[in-house]
Structures are given as C-alpha cells and as structure tokens.
Amino acid sequence: MPMKNVLCIAGLDPSGGAGIAADIRASISKNTRCLPVITSIVAQNDNEVFGTEPVSAEIIKKQLDAVIGEFDIRAIKIGLLHSPEIAKAVAEKLEDVSTPIVLDPIMLASSGGTLAKDDLKEIMVKSLFPKIALLTPNKTEAEALTGLKINKLDDAWKACREMQERGPKAVLLKGGHLDSDDDMVTDVLFTGRGFHEFSSKRIVGDFRGTGCAYSTLIACHLADRIKIEHAVDRAKGDLHEALEEANANNTNILFSGVRSE
C-alpha cells in the first residue's frame, strides 16, 4: 500500500520536542509521510523560549508551491504561524485546496513563552477559519479566541459552539487543562451537528509536543477519508498510547522510542 502524504505547516523546535519534529514522528507512527513546511524557527528547550525568527512569507509560499500539486496530499495540519503575514501567505496558497485542514492555533509554548504576535488571532479567524475542517485549541487558546473563561465541561461546550460559528466545520477543545474532580481527561468535539466527548485516563508527566502530535495524528486519520469524530477517537487512543510509552521509557518526548537514563 502506498504511503499517505500529510502536509504539516509548523515551526522548528531545535530541541526536537515540539513543532515539526513532533509532527514527523507522529506521522511516521501512522505510516504516513510528513511533508514539512517551516514557518518559524523557535529557539527553545524544555524550560525556556529564547527567541523566535519567522521565515519570510515568500519562502513559505515557495515551500508550499514545491509540494502542492507535486504530491497527493490527503490532509493538512497547520501549527505555529507566528505572524499575520505568515497566516495570510498560508491562507492564500491553500485557497483552492479541498483537502481537509486541521488548525492547531498555537499561541504559547509549553515552557511558557509567547509564540504569536498580538494581531495573529484576528487574521486566523478571518482568513483560515472558513477553510478548515477542524480547529484544535487547548483551554488557553480557546479562552484567547472567545474571551470566555473555561474551567468545566459546560464552559467547553459553549466555547466550542462559539468558535465553530466563526467558520470551522468542527472544533475540538482539548481538555488537558480543564478543572476535573477525577483522573480523566475529556476532550470536547462540536461538529455543528452535535457534541462528542472523548475521555482517557490522565497520565502525569511533563510531556513535550502533545498538542502538535495530537493534531497531526488526527490529520493522518483524516487522510483515510473517515469522519472527523472517528479520526479524533482514533487519534485520542494513539496519543494515550504514546504518553504511556513515553512514561515507560522515562522520556518527555512522544514517539521517540528511546529510553532516557
């Protein structure tokens, strides 16, 4: 069976934990070829962001020109965009693409550094939201996009509906940072037709690149042309297994297959 192609548009993390490195590892785990387009270089490690240097919009367009039309792209994942100029360039090049797009609206690094310019949100909403099949914010990103305070599942349902009404076909609010009385993590998906909840046992650890990997795994499953709710369900299971494996290997890097001493 020929390998599927998924286009991943994301930043480069030199420590290898997040960004395009996480996308590539997640894609390989699903026997999928990742076509990586780099938007920014983020100088960071597990503890700190030292600085961000965006790739020029023109070079990003040329990267996209090099792969769109050349490869049979079955799904697209968009991660770090950093600036309005980059968001506009990506939106322009994806204007006529009918492939399902997953947008992970990254604004902060897991180590706490800011990764987005102040006016990026408005451009994402205007230029990209109407084009995408699935938006995958975490609690902090959803609060920034909606202005709502999100703590409980009821808040997540309300936020998902508000974000979906702005253009995405569906919204998945990741529940890792929601307040919970038990040891489960519940993600909320709103497709416009109804709500779905996906729960798994919370795995404690200081992991890197979980959001990047999750959105890429969803894109890999969407490449099989299945429904969004089924793609999310399968990706949720894949992510849970990867977290368990990382804990067993004493590493905070998903899909590394390497034990840290």
C-alpha positions, 0 to 999 in steps of 0.5 A: 500500500502506498504511503499517505502524504500529510502536509504539516505547516509548523515551526522548528523546535531545535530541541526536537520536542515540539513543532515539526519534529513532533509532527514527523514522528507522529506521522511516521507512527501512522505510516504516513509521510510528513511533508514539512513546511517551516514557518518559524524557527523557535529557539527553545528547550524544555524550560525556556523560549529564547527567541523566535525568527519567522521565515519570510512569507515568500519562502513559505509560499515557495515551500508550499508551491514545491509540494502542492500539486507535486504530491497527493496530499490527503490532509493538512495540519497547520501549527505555529504561524507566528505572524499575520503575514505568515497566516495570510501567505498560508491562507492564500496558497491553500485557497483552492485546496479541498483537502481537509485542514486541521488548525492547531492555533498555537499561541504559547509554548509549553515552557511558557513563552509567547509564540504569536504576535498580538494581531495573529488571532484576528487574521486566523479567524478571518482568513483560515477559519472558513477553510478548515475542517477542524480547529484544535485549541487547548483551554488557553487558546480557546479562552484567547479566541472567545474571551470566555473563561473555561474551567468545566465541561459546560464552559467547553461546550459553549466555547466550542459552539462559539468558535465553530460559528466563526467558520470551522466545520468542527472544533475540538477543545482539548481538555488537558487543562480543564478543572476535573474532580477525577483522573480523566481527561475529556476532550470536547468535539462540536461538529455543528451537528452535535457534541462528542466527548472523548475521555482517557485516563490522565497520565502525569508527566511533563510531556513535550509536543502533545498538542502538535502530535495530537493534531497531526495524528488526527490529520493522518486519520483524516487522510483515510477519508473517515469522519472527523469524530472517528479520526479524533477517537482514533487519534485520542487512543494513539496519543494515550498510547504514546504518553504511556510509552513515553512514561515507560521509557522515562522520556518527555518526548512522544514517539521517540522510542528511546529510553532516557537514563 
